[in-house]
Amino acid sequence: QVQLVESGGGLVQAGGSLRLSCAASGRTFSRIAMGWFRRAPGKMREFVAGISWRGHMTNYADSVKGRFTISRDNAKNRVYLQMNSLNPEDTAVYYCNRLGTPKLSWGRGTQVTVSS
């Protein structure tokens, strides 16, 4: 069983940047396509970005395309999300998890708050 721990969130002004990190413990996730998801207050959890298990292919939600970059380091069992040009609409709890199903157990997420 893989355990996921997200970190790197915080409070940032609009236009600022943050880098989120997802650490996976337990069984290695090196052959699993991974993604970042987010849940804004009062909304459903939504897909943000995904990366293939080798890291060669990525895809993004339209709302973050050109601003966010997903990457991974399989040797360290980590997935990252570089977030630039943040705006208040990016405020949410961010989670990492496997793309597709079955999903791994969700971590606690990391809170990102963008002030205007």
Stockholm file with secondary structure:
# STOCKHOLM 1.0

chainA/1-116         QVQLVESGGGLVQAGGSLRLSCAASGRTFSRIAMGWFRRAPGKMREFVAGISWRGHMTNYADSVKGRFTISRDNAKNRVYLQMNSLNPEDTAVYYCNRLGTPKLSWGRGTQVTVSS
#=GR chainA/1-116 SS CEEEEEECCEEEETTCCEEEEEEEEESCCTTSCEEEEEECTTSCCEEEEEECTTSCCEEECTTTTTTEEEEEEGGGTEEEEEECSCCGGGCEEEEEEESSSSCCCCCCCEEEEEEC
#=GC SS_cons         CEEEEEECCEEEETTCCEEEEEEEEESCCTTSCEEEEEECTTSCCEEEEEECTTSCCEEECTTTTTTEEEEEEGGGTEEEEEECSCCGGGCEEEEEEESSSSCCCCCCCEEEEEEC
//
